[in-house]
Amino acid sequence: MAEIIRPVKGTRDFYPELMAQRTWLYNRIRAVSERYGYQEWEAPIMEALELYAAKSGEELVKEQAFVFPDRGGALLALRPELTPSLARLVAQRARELPRPIRWWSFGPFWRYERPQKGRTREFFQWNIDLLGSASIVADAEIASIGAELLAALGLTPQQIVISVNSRRLMEARVADLGVHAEARPKVFRLLDRLDKLPADKWTAEGTQLGLSDTQLAGLQQLLQDREQWRSSPELTTFFDTCTALGTREWFDFDPAIVRGLDYYTGVVFEARDRDGEFRAILGGGRYDNLVADVGGEPITGVGFAMGDVVVQLVLEKYGALPKLRPAPADVLVTIFSAELLPASAALARTLRAAGLRAELYPEADKLAKQLKYADRLAIPFATVLGPDELAESNVTIKQLASATQFKCTLASAPQELQRRLEVAA
């Protein structure tokens, strides 16, 4: 036999059981997003490289993006993130869109990095954004939506914390240490790498950036002050609003949270599990200049993203990932014999017309084989329509999990199945 060609490194095959989990996640994302009035949207999976080069950060563009030339020589990139695309779409129709703009999306992304636990090269990501409001209430709403999704997935504030900071507060603190404005983006990226590097390497990188020993000591002291948010009207209002929205227990201030992307301008936040095993379950913040940077009129914005890979690992860790049935059918319609196939097909049609999800077995195999198939797929019910049933205009319905069965008329079969499915649910 020829060797089976393997999937591309860093990608995943979604067999039905994994697709069921992805759909389950998507449905909860949709429910939470729409509960707050957000509209679903989508963008192309590839964009001009210059869209990301503008503001996404040097590391993301040069080291992590999948970049390739089109036939005309223009450089394109498989999207590594969505916020620049969002800014482009809004910029194109800025005067037509009612403000504030509340949008969400869930789709595939690509980053060229070493596959490891929690990281793949292809992943699915939830993005949700609010544009057109400079109010800190918008920041608190967006962050609270993230908290509500975590709760909807079965997680708790005792397991997950959403750490919050403000780039404006950090700008002021870093400026007080004598760090010039042009060096601050690199200093923020250094702060963002605090828990990714050993202490000596972190200090060495700071020295390479031109920071003095006094400035490095000042940064270390800054990162240990967990109460400095109280001097920030922006952050005090943020936390007060989260209290009003009922999500305050999910949030803590953490001065080490700065987010590595260059376009953030205000409040930033990341969700992590409290054990410290998983970093950035979701993350985002305020970006007030990005739409203007891609050629549009200035529009304020705040949003976050959450990838499916890490959140699934977190759900598995805390036992919150449900056991899902990948087969959607409510009932398997068996074929008693080749001669009775038309009668079974007509029954399947009747059940579907009544709103049931009915799967018709394709051939007249032994009944035991057909029922075993239904059991393996966890299809809850199976129908048997043999000569005796047809002679009386009846059908036998088997409930597989309990190994019980009952008879009813063909006319009442849809109602009987609906009723028993509701009881089972």
Sequence and secondary structure as in RCSB ss.txt:
>XXXX:A:sequence
MAEIIRPVKGTRDFYPELMAQRTWLYNRIRAVSERYGYQEWEAPIMEALELYAAKSGEELVKEQAFVFPDRGGAL
LALRPELTPSLARLVAQRARELPRPIRWWSFGPFWRYERPQKGRTREFFQWNIDLLGSASIVADAEIASIGAELL
AALGLTPQQIVISVNSRRLMEARVADLGVHAEARPKVFRLLDRLDKLPADKWTAEGTQLGLSDTQLAGLQQLLQD
REQWRSSPELTTFFDTCTALGTREWFDFDPAIVRGLDYYTGVVFEARDRDGEFRAILGGGRYDNLVADVGGEPIT
GVGFAMGDVVVQLVLEKYGALPKLRPAPADVLVTIFSAELLPASAALARTLRAAGLRAELYPEADKLAKQLKYAD
RLAIPFATVLGPDELAESNVTIKQLASATQFKCTLASAPQELQRRLEVAA
>XXXX:A:secstr
        TT     HHHHHHHHHHHHHHHHHHHHTT EE    SEEEHHHHHHHS HHIIIIISEEEE TTS E
EEE S SHHHHHHHHHHTTTTS SSEEEEEEEEEE  S  BTTB SEEEEEEEEEES   HHHHHHHHHHHHHHH
HHTT  TTTEEEEEEEHHHHHHHHHHTT  GGGHHHHHHHHHTTTTS HHHHHHHHHHTT  HHHHHHHHHHHH 
TTGGGG HHHHHHHHHHHHHT GGGEEE TT   S TT  SEEEEEEETTSSS  SEEEEE SSHHHHTTS    
EEEEEEEHHHHHHHHHHTT S        SEEE  S GGGHHHHHHHHHHHHHTT  EEE SS   HHHHHHHHH
HTT SEEEE  HHHHHTTEEEEEETTTTEEEEEETTTHHHHHHHHHHHH 
